[in-house]
Amino acid sequence: MRAPDAPRGGGPVRAFVALGSNLGDRAAHLAAARAAIAALPGTRVCAASDVEETAPIGPPQGAYLNQMLEIETTLAPEVLLDALLEIERRHGRTRDGGRWAARTLDLDVVLYGDAHVDTPRLVVPHRELPNRDFWQRELAQLGHLVTAESRA
């Protein structure tokens, strides 16, 4: 399915965005990301899970701080993705270290309403949702139950 240019009906969509950091002042990176996401046009942060420290996935590196945000947004899925990538870039994220490299900031669209998006740039629900217990815990803390359908 091609991602729509805008949410159906033009109203806000409830989405979940995962935040992670394992370089530098991790807590400050997450705080800056929360503020930047809240400042996106047509977007408000509804709730935030607790911040938790997790072991890295991939090669040996420092532990991550992770958090899940529940947002309402009128931004289309790929527009939201572009905004998140720009926030990452502004906070020192580089992509030259490979898929599992350490990073100052990692922002992922995990869920976008009930949409299923599968484009070369974005897959929602996020492919890694079934594999990341901490995302599932954070979603549950925000009152969102992870079902088999949302994992598909």
VODO-793844 format. One record per residue: x, y, z of N, C-alpha, C in turn; residue number from 1; residue in three letters. Coordinates in nm, 3 decimals. Layout:
<recs>
       nc1       nc2       nc3      cac1      cac2      cac3       cc1       cc2       cc3    nr   rest
         X         Y         Z         X         Y         Z         X         Y         Z   NUM    ALA
...
</recs>
This chain:
<recs>
       nc1       nc2       nc3      cac1      cac2      cac3       cc1       cc2       cc3    nr   rest
     0.083    -0.118     0.000     0.000     0.000     0.000     0.087     0.124     0.000     1    MET
     0.054     0.218    -0.080     0.125     0.345    -0.082     0.075     0.429     0.034     2    ARG
     0.166     0.496     0.104     0.125     0.580     0.216     0.043     0.697     0.165     3    ALA
    -0.064     0.732     0.234    -0.145     0.845     0.190    -0.070     0.975     0.212     4    PRO
    -0.112     1.079     0.137    -0.051     1.211     0.153    -0.102     1.280     0.279     5    ASP
    -0.218     1.243     0.326    -0.275     1.301     0.448    -0.365     1.197     0.512     6    ALA
    -0.385     1.205     0.642    -0.476     1.110     0.706    -0.615     1.119     0.646     7    PRO
    -0.681     1.004     0.640    -0.819     1.002     0.590    -0.905     1.093     0.676     8    ARG
    -0.991     1.171     0.610    -1.081     1.258     0.682    -1.016     1.387     0.730     9    GLY
    -0.885     1.399     0.718    -0.817     1.522     0.755    -0.801     1.545     0.904    10    GLY
    -0.863     1.461     0.987    -0.851     1.477     1.132    -0.724     1.415     1.183    11    GLY
    -0.695     1.439     1.310    -0.573     1.381     1.367    -0.581     1.229     1.379    12    PRO
    -0.466     1.167     1.369    -0.450     1.023     1.383    -0.364     0.998     1.506    13    VAL
    -0.401     0.896     1.583    -0.319     0.858     1.698    -0.205     0.771     1.646    14    ARG
    -0.084     0.810     1.680     0.034     0.735     1.636     0.126     0.717     1.757    15    ALA
     0.217     0.622     1.743     0.314     0.594     1.849     0.453     0.603     1.790    16    PHE
     0.537     0.681     1.856     0.674     0.705     1.810     0.770     0.659     1.919    17    VAL
     0.865     0.574     1.881     0.967     0.525     1.973     1.088     0.616     1.968    18    ALA
     1.140     0.647     2.086     1.260     0.729     2.099     1.369     0.643     2.163    19    LEU
     1.491     0.657     2.112     1.604     0.586     2.170     1.732     0.666     2.156    20    GLY
     1.823     0.647     2.252     1.953     0.714     2.247     2.053     0.633     2.327    21    SER
     2.176     0.619     2.271     2.281     0.555     2.349     2.416     0.623     2.335    22    ASN
     2.416     0.748     2.290     2.539     0.826     2.282     2.519     0.962     2.349    23    LEU
     2.622     1.009     2.416     2.616     1.142     2.476     2.519     1.146     2.594    24    GLY
     2.459     1.262     2.613     2.362     1.281     2.722     2.228     1.225     2.676    25    ASP
     2.210     1.095     2.698     2.094     1.024     2.646     1.962     1.085     2.691    26    ARG
     1.952     1.120     2.817     1.827     1.178     2.868     1.800     1.313     2.802    27    ALA
     1.903     1.392     2.780     1.885     1.523     2.714     1.841     1.504     2.570    28    ALA
     1.896     1.403     2.502     1.853     1.376     2.364     1.705     1.340     2.359    29    HIS
     1.660     1.256     2.452     1.519     1.219     2.454     1.431     1.340     2.486    30    LEU
     1.475     1.423     2.580     1.396     1.543     2.615     1.387     1.637     2.496    31    ALA
     1.496     1.655     2.424     1.495     1.742     2.307     1.404     1.686     2.198    32    ALA
     1.405     1.555     2.182     1.319     1.492     2.082     1.172     1.509     2.119    33    ALA
     1.138     1.491     2.246     0.999     1.511     2.290     0.952     1.652     2.258    34    ARG
     1.036     1.750     2.287     1.001     1.890     2.261     0.987     1.916     2.111    35    ALA
     1.077     1.861     2.032     1.073     1.883     1.886     0.950     1.816     1.824    36    ALA
     0.916     1.698     1.872     0.796     1.629     1.820     0.671     1.709     1.858    37    ILE
     0.666     1.759     1.980     0.551     1.839     2.025     0.536     1.967     1.942    38    ALA
     0.645     2.015     1.886     0.643     2.138     1.807     0.611     2.116     1.659    39    ALA
     0.597     1.990     1.617     0.566     1.964     1.475     0.427     2.019     1.443    40    LEU
     0.409     2.069     1.321     0.277     2.121     1.284     0.170     2.013     1.293    41    PRO
     0.055     2.050     1.344    -0.058     1.957     1.349    -0.036     1.838     1.440    42    GLY
     0.056     1.851     1.536     0.095     1.737     1.620     0.094     1.779     1.767    43    THR
     0.043     1.689     1.851     0.055     1.710     1.995     0.091     1.578     2.061    44    ARG
     0.171     1.588     2.165     0.206     1.470     2.245     0.095     1.448     2.346    45    VAL
     0.034     1.331     2.342    -0.075     1.297     2.434    -0.024     1.233     2.561    46    CYS
     0.077     1.148     2.549     0.129     1.075     2.664     0.269     1.024     2.631    47    ALA
     0.344     0.997     2.737     0.479     0.943     2.723     0.496     0.830     2.823    48    ALA
     0.555     0.720     2.779     0.587     0.611     2.871     0.703     0.653     2.959    49    SER
     0.728     0.572     3.060     0.849     0.591     3.139     0.969     0.570     3.047    50    ASP
     1.080     0.631     3.082     1.207     0.606     3.013     1.267     0.481     3.075    51    VAL
     1.314     0.390     2.991     1.379     0.270     3.044     1.511     0.245     2.974    52    GLU
     1.602     0.186     3.047     1.733     0.153     2.991     1.729     0.009     2.942    53    GLU
     1.778    -0.012     2.820     1.779    -0.146     2.762     1.916    -0.177     2.702    54    THR
     1.943    -0.304     2.691     2.066    -0.349     2.627     2.056    -0.321     2.477    55    ALA
     2.169    -0.292     2.414     2.166    -0.266     2.271     2.137    -0.392     2.191    56    PRO
     2.081    -0.371     2.074     2.062    -0.478     1.975     2.176    -0.465     1.877    57    ILE
     2.241    -0.575     1.844     2.351    -0.568     1.748     2.485    -0.573     1.816    58    GLY
     2.585    -0.505     1.758     2.722    -0.513     1.809     2.734    -0.451     1.948    59    PRO
     2.840    -0.487     2.022     2.861    -0.430     2.155     2.867    -0.277     2.148    60    PRO
     2.792    -0.213     2.238     2.788    -0.068     2.248     2.718    -0.033     2.378    61    GLN
     2.708     0.093     2.408     2.645     0.137     2.532     2.496     0.109     2.535    62    GLY
     2.441     0.104     2.656     2.298     0.080     2.676     2.217     0.197     2.623    63    ALA
     2.095     0.168     2.585     2.002     0.268     2.534     1.909     0.317     2.643    64    TYR
     1.867     0.442     2.631     1.748     0.489     2.697     1.639     0.488     2.592    65    LEU
     1.522     0.435     2.627     1.410     0.424     2.533     1.284     0.480     2.596    66    ASN
     1.196     0.528     2.510     1.068     0.581     2.554     0.972     0.576     2.435    67    GLN
     0.843     0.564     2.464     0.739     0.565     2.361     0.650     0.686     2.383    68    MET
     0.621     0.758     2.275     0.527     0.869     2.280     0.400     0.832     2.208    69    LEU
     0.288     0.870     2.266     0.160     0.864     2.196     0.133     1.005     2.149    70    GLU
     0.112     1.019     2.019     0.087     1.152     1.963    -0.044     1.151     1.884    71    ILE
    -0.098     1.267     1.865    -0.203     1.289     1.766    -0.141     1.380     1.661    72    GLU
    -0.160     1.344     1.536    -0.099     1.422     1.429    -0.188     1.425     1.306    73    THR
    -0.180     1.535     1.235    -0.245     1.545     1.105    -0.143     1.521     0.994    74    THR
    -0.018     1.497     1.030     0.086     1.468     0.930     0.065     1.328     0.874    75    LEU
     0.078     1.313     0.744     0.073     1.182     0.679     0.192     1.099     0.726    76    ALA
     0.183     0.966     0.715     0.290     0.880     0.768     0.430     0.917     0.719    77    PRO
     0.448     0.933     0.589     0.583     0.963     0.539     0.625     1.106     0.568    78    GLU
     0.530     1.197     0.582     0.563     1.333     0.624     0.611     1.331     0.769    79    VAL
     0.544     1.254     0.852     0.588     1.236     0.990     0.727     1.174     0.993    80    LEU
     0.750     1.071     0.913     0.883     1.009     0.906     0.989     1.113     0.869    81    LEU
     0.964     1.194     0.767     1.061     1.296     0.726     1.089     1.393     0.840    82    ASP
     0.986     1.432     0.913     1.004     1.524     1.025     1.089     1.459     1.134    83    ALA
     1.065     1.331     1.161     1.145     1.260     1.263     1.291     1.246     1.219    84    LEU
     1.313     1.218     1.093     1.451     1.207     1.042     1.524     1.341     1.054    85    LEU
     1.453     1.450     1.030     1.513     1.583     1.045     1.546     1.612     1.191    86    GLU
     1.459     1.573     1.282     1.489     1.590     1.425     1.614     1.510     1.462    87    ILE
     1.622     1.386     1.414     1.742     1.305     1.439     1.867     1.378     1.390    88    GLU
     1.861     1.427     1.266     1.977     1.494     1.205     2.018     1.616     1.287    89    ARG
     1.920     1.695     1.329     1.950     1.816     1.406     2.013     1.784     1.541    90    ARG
     1.992     1.663     1.589     2.048     1.623     1.718     2.167     1.529     1.703    91    HIS
     2.235     1.538     1.590     2.363     1.470     1.573     2.358     1.328     1.522    92    GLY
     2.242     1.281     1.479     2.234     1.143     1.428     2.305     1.134     1.294    93    ARG
     2.393     1.037     1.282     2.456     1.005     1.154     2.419     0.863     1.118    94    THR
     2.423     0.832     0.991     2.385     0.699     0.944     2.502     0.628     0.876    95    ARG
     2.623     0.665     0.912     2.740     0.606     0.847     2.794     0.484     0.920    96    ASP
     2.734     0.446     1.033     2.786     0.334     1.110     2.714     0.203     1.088    97    GLY
     2.617     0.199     0.997     2.546     0.075     0.971     2.416     0.066     1.048    98    GLY
     2.343    -0.041     1.021     2.208    -0.058     1.074     2.200    -0.057     1.226    99    ARG
     2.288    -0.123     1.294     2.278    -0.137     1.440     2.380    -0.050     1.513   100    TRP
     2.429     0.055     1.449     2.531     0.140     1.510     2.474     0.223     1.625   101    ALA
     2.563     0.263     1.715     2.524     0.353     1.824     2.474     0.484     1.764   102    ALA
     2.386     0.553     1.839     2.328     0.677     1.785     2.288     0.772     1.897   103    ARG
     2.299     0.901     1.863     2.255     1.002     1.958     2.105     0.997     1.974   104    THR
     2.034     0.971     1.863     1.889     0.973     1.866     1.835     0.883     1.757   105    LEU
     1.737     0.803     1.793     1.669     0.715     1.698     1.519     0.733     1.720   106    ASP
     1.448     0.773     1.615     1.303     0.795     1.624     1.235     0.707     1.521   107    LEU
     1.139     0.626     1.565     1.071     0.532     1.477     0.920     0.548     1.487   108    ASP
     0.853     0.551     1.372     0.707     0.542     1.370     0.675     0.394     1.391   109    VAL
     0.616     0.362     1.505     0.586     0.223     1.539     0.445     0.187     1.492   110    VAL
     0.349     0.274     1.522     0.210     0.254     1.480     0.156     0.389     1.433   111    LEU
     0.067     0.384     1.336     0.003     0.506     1.283    -0.145     0.476     1.267   112    TYR
    -0.222     0.506     1.370    -0.363     0.471     1.369    -0.378     0.323     1.342   113    GLY
    -0.474     0.288     1.257    -0.490     0.147     1.218    -0.432     0.122     1.080   114    ASP
    -0.352     0.216     1.032    -0.295     0.205     0.897    -0.190     0.096     0.889   115    ALA
    -0.187     0.033     0.774    -0.080    -0.058     0.736    -0.011     0.006     0.618   116    HIS
     0.113     0.048     0.639     0.191     0.117     0.537     0.308     0.027     0.499   117    VAL
     0.332     0.011     0.372     0.445    -0.069     0.326     0.501    -0.003     0.201   118    ASP
     0.596     0.087     0.223     0.663     0.157     0.113     0.812     0.129     0.125   119    THR
     0.889     0.165     0.026     1.034     0.145     0.040     1.095     0.220     0.158   120    PRO
     1.030     0.327     0.205     1.085     0.408     0.313     1.024     0.379     0.450   121    ARG
     0.905     0.324     0.453     0.834     0.313     0.580     0.745     0.189     0.582   122    LEU
     0.756     0.113     0.689     0.665     0.001     0.713     0.602     0.023     0.850   123    VAL
     0.469     0.024     0.852     0.392     0.042     0.975     0.278    -0.057     0.971   124    VAL
     0.255    -0.133     1.078     0.331    -0.136     1.202     0.479    -0.169     1.176   125    PRO
     0.563    -0.114     1.262     0.707    -0.131     1.248     0.742    -0.280     1.247   126    HIS
     0.831    -0.318     1.156     0.869    -0.460     1.143     0.923    -0.520     1.272   127    ARG
     0.990    -0.440     1.351     1.055    -0.492     1.472     0.965    -0.496     1.595   128    GLU
     0.841    -0.451     1.582     0.751    -0.449     1.697     0.740    -0.585     1.767   129    LEU
     0.726    -0.696     1.695     0.717    -0.825     1.765     0.845    -0.865     1.838   130    PRO
     0.958    -0.806     1.799     1.088    -0.845     1.854     1.137    -0.756     1.968   131    ASN
     1.067    -0.649     1.995     1.114    -0.553     2.094     1.018    -0.550     2.213   132    ARG
     1.052    -0.632     2.311     0.969    -0.640     2.431     0.952    -0.504     2.498   133    ASP
     1.057    -0.421     2.495     1.048    -0.291     2.561     0.946    -0.202     2.491   134    PHE
     0.933    -0.210     2.358     0.829    -0.134     2.289     0.691    -0.182     2.332   135    TRP
     0.677    -0.313     2.344     0.548    -0.368     2.384     0.512    -0.325     2.528   136    GLN
     0.610    -0.325     2.617     0.586    -0.277     2.754     0.546    -0.130     2.755   137    ARG
     0.618    -0.050     2.675     0.590     0.094     2.670     0.453     0.121     2.611   138    GLU
     0.416     0.049     2.506     0.282     0.064     2.449     0.175     0.025     2.551   139    LEU
     0.197    -0.084     2.623     0.102    -0.128     2.724     0.089    -0.022     2.834   140    ALA
     0.199     0.038     2.873     0.194     0.143     2.974     0.108     0.260     2.926   141    GLN
     0.108     0.286     2.796     0.027     0.394     2.740    -0.116     0.350     2.712   142    LEU
    -0.149     0.227     2.752    -0.286     0.178     2.735    -0.315     0.122     2.599   143    GLY
    -0.210     0.094     2.522    -0.230     0.037     2.389    -0.186    -0.109     2.392   144    HIS
    -0.280    -0.199     2.375    -0.248    -0.341     2.374    -0.193    -0.379     2.238   145    LEU
    -0.085    -0.452     2.237    -0.024    -0.499     2.114    -0.093    -0.630     2.077   146    VAL
    -0.163    -0.630     1.965    -0.234    -0.748     1.919    -0.160    -0.811     1.803   147    THR
    -0.199    -0.932     1.769    -0.139    -0.998     1.653    -0.159    -0.913     1.528   148    ALA
    -0.276    -0.847     1.517    -0.302    -0.764     1.400    -0.209    -0.643     1.394   149    GLU
    -0.179    -0.581     1.509    -0.091    -0.465     1.505     0.054    -0.507     1.483   150    SER
     0.084    -0.634     1.503     0.219    -0.683     1.476     0.236    -0.722     1.329   151    ARG
     0.125    -0.746     1.258     0.132    -0.794     1.121     0.175    -0.686     1.025   152    ALA
</recs>
